[in-house]
Amino acid sequence: MEKLTAKEEEVMQVLWKMEQGYVKDMVPQFTNPPLHYNTVSTIVRNLEEKGYIGHKAYGNTHEYYPIITKEAYQNRFVLTKVVGEYFDNSYKNLVSYFAKNEKISADELREILAMIEKK
């Protein structure tokens, strides 16, 4: 499965939020900048070809739904890229960055440790 373009990710974000929907229902979600119906339709077809979404056909109308979850995409591409490019492929460096910059508290770190130990 290949990485998505920025616009494809934007469409996936909308579809993940909607859980399923028609192109006509997705179009109003894009306001900054607005996207034309044909643009969204083309992106949706590309996402389907890449294996990210599927559809149910109702005559000539298609209702689309995500095949890959947001979490699976994040794990596969987003987090891996960030950790690789900015934290030398080290999740430890990632967590220490958040701790040093006070983006995560000691209590939150203890909760994370407890989750790790339970696995």
N, C-alpha and C positions, 0 to 999 in steps of 0.2 A: 504494500500500500504506500503510495507516494504522498509527500508533504503537499499541503494545499497552498494555493496562492492567498494573498490577503483578502481578496474579494470572495473567494470560495470559503475561507474561514468565517467571513462575515455572514454569508448565507447559512453556513452550518450553525452559527450561534443562534440565528433566528429560528432555524428548524429545531434545534435542541430545545429552545425555549417553548416553541409551539407544540413539540412532540410529533405533530403531523400537520400537513396543510397543503393547500393548493397555492400555486404561484401567485394567483390574484390576492391571496391572503397574506403572502409574504411581502409583496411590493410595498405596502404602506409602512412596513417596519423600517425601511431604509429612508431616513430623512436627511442625513448629513454625510455625504450628499445623497439626494434621492436617486434611486435606480429605476430605469424604465422596465416595464414588464418583459420585453424581449431580452434584456440583459439578464434579469433574474432567471428567466426561462433557460437561457443558454448556460448559465452557471449551474443551474440545477441538473441539466442534462449531463454536463461535464462531471459533476459530482456522482451522478448515477453510473457513468462509465468507469469512474475510478473506484467504484465499489463502496462509497460512503453512504449513499442513500438508495432506497428502493421506492417503488410506487405500487399503488392499487389503481387499476384502470376502471373508470366508470364511463363507458363509451369513449369519446375523444378526450375526456378530462382525466387528469392524473392527480391523485392525492399522494404526496411524498412523505416519507418518514425516514429518520436516520437509521442506518444499519450499525454504525459504530457509535458508541456512547462518547459523550464529551470527556469523561474521565479516561477512557481508553485512548482517545486522541491526545489528551494532555500528557499521559504517561509515555506514549510512543514518540511524540514529536516535540511538544512544547517544553516540557520539563527537561528532557534529554538534551535538547538544544541549549537551553539556558545553562544547565549544569556543565555541559561540555565547553561552551564558548566563554563563560564568565567565571566558572568556579573550578577549572582544571579537572573536570570529570569527577569532582568530589562532592558528595552530598554533605559531608562533614563541613566543607568550606562554605556551602550554601547556608547551612544552619548557623554556623558561627557568624556569618555575615549578618544574618537577621538578629542574632543575639547582641553583637557588637553595636549595631545601629538601633537597638532597642525596639525592634519590630516584633519581637517575641519575648514573652515574659518567662521567668524561671518556672512559674506554675505551668505554663503551656508546654515548656520543655519536659517537665516531669510527666505531664499527661502523654506526651509523645513517647517518652521512654516506657511508660506503663503499657501503651498500646504495642510497642515493639516486643516487650517482654511477654505479653500475653500470646503473641503469635508464636 
